[in-house]
Amino acid sequence: MNAQQKLLARLKKGNHICVGLDTDISKIPMYLHSEENPIVKFNRIVIDNTAEFAAAYKINFAFYEKDGAAGFDNLLKTLEFIPDDVLVIADAKRGDIGNTSDMYALSIFNYFNFDAVTLNPYMGHDSLLPFLNYNDKINFILALTSNKGSADFEKQKLADGTYLFQKVIESVNDWNANKNCGVVFGATNLEELKDNITSFKDLFVLLPGVGAQGGSLQEVVKAFSEKNNINFLINISRALLYLDKTTEFGKKIKLEMTRLNSEVLELLGI
């Protein structure tokens, strides 16, 4: 089963929540600190309680590579817990000159065996081509991100009156010949989302920013539902991972995941 098949199977079931495993040891329940490997134990409990409902998992490399070899070992162990039929995204935001991107692509897709990756398009098409050449993977390319600094460049107006992020979306559509592309579009940019949603065409859309950053799950789902578009993933990290600090946190996460799924299904009219 390739990446597209994994994701579409979940989306067609009405599963649209992407669980962000941005695991921070300072925020996990204190009782886990006595475990031999607190990060791995925490991640396993989260996965065990969300895999039934998750559309995907997004693993942010920064939270693992900060610990060097031990961190990458934690990442590899975490990957072992995720069911084979669930998409796994490497949130690594790669994008460099061609021969460097060749190596990054080998790392993400061949060594770690991720199904998908986040990419930065700033250096242009040739910097992403090594990733795009993997037809059985999905490449989520940054268009309009959820942070305040997105206004610095992504919202700059071009000579033709369009915005830079719109040019990125247009380009990604051009690069999507193998149906292995998507865009990252921050849920905090609700008006821009509504205004540009038809430009996504058949691209997959990864939406960070719901929860701790203030994006509205209800408004995002409504926007896609009105256009009969199911190709969207709503990433939730901190608001899900750290909602409880007790030994019952796994059960609380499962309850919240069930609630989120039910809310999405209701909004979609399923």
N, C-alpha and C positions, 0 to 999 in steps of 0.2 A: 504494500500500500504506500503510494507516494504522499508527499506533503499535501497536495491539493485534495486528494481523496480523503485523507484523514480529517482535514478541516471542513470540507463540504459535508461529510457525513455528520459531524457534530452540529454544524450550523443548520442543517435541514431538520435536526431533532429539536431545534430551538435553543441550543446551548450557545450563548454568545459571550460568556464571561471568561476572560483570560486571567489566570491567577499569576500575579507577579511575584516571583520568589526573590525579592530583594531583601534577603535575610540578614538582619543586623543583630549581632549577639547582644548588644546593649538593650535591645527591645524585646527579646524573647522572654518567656516566663522564667523567673529566677530558679525554680526547682530543676530546670533542665541543665543548669550550669554544673550540676554534679555528675552529669552524664560524661562518658568517655569522649563523645563528640557531640556537643550540644547543637551545632548547626545542622548536622545530618539528621539527628533525632527529631529536631523541630520540623525540618522539611518533610521528613517521612510522615509525621503526624498530619501535617497540612495536606499532603498529597493523598493520603489514605482517606481523608475526610472530604475531598473535593473532586477526586478523579471521575466520579460518576456524572458530575454536572459540568465539568470544565470543558470549554471549547478548546483551550490551549493553556500551556504554561509558558511564561516568559521569564527567563533567568538573566538577571542583570550581571554581566561579567565583573563589574567594578566591586561588587560585594563579595566576590570570591578571589579575584586575582590580587586584591590587597594583601592577602595572606600567602602569596607566592605558591610554592608547590603544594602546601597543605590545603590552600584554598581551591586549587584546581582539582585536588583529590576529592574534596567535599563536593565539588560540582559534578564530577564523574559519578560519585556514589549517589548523588541526588537523581541523576538521570536514570539510574537503574530502577528507581521506585516508580517512575512514570509509565503507565501502560503504553504499549506499543501503538495503540490506535488513537493516541492523543498527540496533537501537534505540540512540538517544543521549539520555542523561539529563543535564539541567542541574542539578547539585547546587548550588542557589542558596538553598534554604530560605526562599522568599518567603512573605508573608502580611501584609497590611496593610489599611487601610480600603478600601472598594470602589473608589473612583476611582483610588487609588494602585495597587491590584492590577490594575486595568484596564491601566495602563501597563506594569507588570511583565510581565503576560501577553503583551502586544503585543511586548515586547522578547524574551522567551524563545521564544515560538512563531512570531511573524511575522518579526522581524528576524533572530534567530539560527537560526530554523527547527529548534529541538530537538523531539524526539519526546515528551519527558517532562520532568518537573520535580519537585524535592522542595519540599514546602510545610510551613510551621509553622501548626498549627491554633489557636494560643493565642488569637487574636482572633475566632475563631468562623466560622460558615458563610459569612456575607456577605463575609468577607475572602478566602475561597477561591473564591467563586462565579465570578469572572471567568475563572479557570483551568478550573473544572469545566464551563464552557459550551463548551469546546473538546472536542467529542465524539470527535475523531479523535486525541486526545493521551492520555497517561497521567499522572496526578497521584499521586505517592508522598507520603503525608501522615505526618509524624512521629508515631509512637505510643509506642514504647519504644526509646530510642536506646542506643548501645553505650558511651557515656561514663559515668564514675562519677557525674557530676552528675545523671544521670537519676533518681536517688533523691530529689533535691531537690523535684521537682514531679510527674514522670511516675508515680512509685510511691506517691504520696500516696493514702491511703484516703479514700473519700468517705462521706457519711452513710449510704448504702445498703449499705456494706460492700464495694463494688467499688473498684477502683483507677482513677485518672485515665486511665491509658493504655488501660484496658479501655473506658472511656466514649468515648475517641477512636475505637477500633476499631468500637464499636457505631455511632457517628455516621457514620463513613466508609462503613459498609455501607448506611446510610440514604441517603447522598449518591451511591451508586453506580448510580443508575438507568440511566446511559448506559454502564455497564461501562468506565469510564475512570478508575477509582480503584485505588490501592494503598496500602499502608502501609510505613513504615520500621520495622523491628523488629531491634534489635541482636542479633547472634549471640552476644554475651557473656552474654545473659540466657537461658541454655539452659532452666532450669526453667520460667521464665515462658513461653517459647516452647512447650514441651510442654503446659503447662496451658491455653494459649489458642489453640492452632493451629486448633481447629475453629471458632473465632470469626471466622477470616479468610474463611470461606465461599469466594466466587469472586474475592476481592481478589488482586491481584498483591502479592507481598511482597518487598521489597528488604532484604537482610540485610547491613549493614556489620559489621565487627568481627572477621572471620576473618583470621588471620595475625598482624600486628604487635600487634593488641589482644588476642589470646589466644583468640578464638572457635574452636570446632572444626568444621571442614568436615564431618567424618564424622558427628558428632552431629546437626548441622543437617539434612543430607541424610536421615539415618535417620529423624528426626522427621517430615519431610514424606512420605517414602516409606511410612511406616506408615499414613498417612492418605490414601494415593493422591492426593496433591496435588502437581502439577508446576508450580504458578504461583509459583515462587520464584526469586530471583536472589541469588547470593552474591557480594557485592562484595569484590574483593581489589585493594589498591592497593600499599602499600609493599612487602609481601612478594613481590610479583611484579615491580614496576618496578625495584627496586634490588637484585636478588639477585646481580648480577654487575657488575663495574666495568670489564671489559675490552672490547676491540673485538668480542668474541664475545657481548656481552650479549643481542643480538637472538635469536641461536640458543638461548641458555640460557633466555630467556623463553619461546620457542616450545616447548622441551622441557618446561618446567614447566607450561605451559598444556595441553599434550598429556597430561601425567601427571594433572593435576587433572581434566580431562575424563574420562579413563579411570576415575579413582577414583569420580567422581560416577556414571558409567554403571554401574559395578559395584555401587555401593551401591543404585542404583535397580533393579537387576536387568534392565538393558537389554542 
